[in-house]
Amino acid sequence: MAVTDQLKAIPVSEFEHCYEEWKKRLQRCVASEGSYIEGDNIDL
């Protein structure tokens, strides 16, 4: 249960922010059409 307690301690706003950032990274992966991506300064 320690893991569950730690996850429940994360504020909803922080979780939502991380989720939105993950969606942005996922969209970059799709837009790159399989090209290798490293770092955050990628122009697609």
VENFEN-V14656 format. One record per residue. N is the residue number from 1. SS is DSSP state (H for helix, E for strand, C for the rest). PHI is phi in whole degrees, -180 to 180 (999 if undefined). Layout:
N | SS | PHI
N | SS | PHI
This chain:
1 | C | 999
2 | H | -61
3 | H | -65
4 | H | -60
5 | H | -63
6 | H | -66
7 | H | -65
8 | H | -67
9 | C | -78
10 | C | -74
11 | C | -61
12 | H | -56
13 | H | -62
14 | H | -68
15 | H | -62
16 | H | -62
17 | H | -62
18 | H | -61
19 | H | -64
20 | H | -65
21 | H | -65
22 | H | -62
23 | H | -63
24 | H | -63
25 | H | -64
26 | H | -62
27 | H | -63
28 | H | -64
29 | H | -62
30 | H | -64
31 | H | -66
32 | C | -78
33 | C | 53
34 | C | 93
35 | C | -70
36 | C | -72
37 | C | -124
38 | C | -137
39 | C | 85
40 | C | -105
41 | C | -98
42 | C | -113
43 | C | -96
44 | C | -112
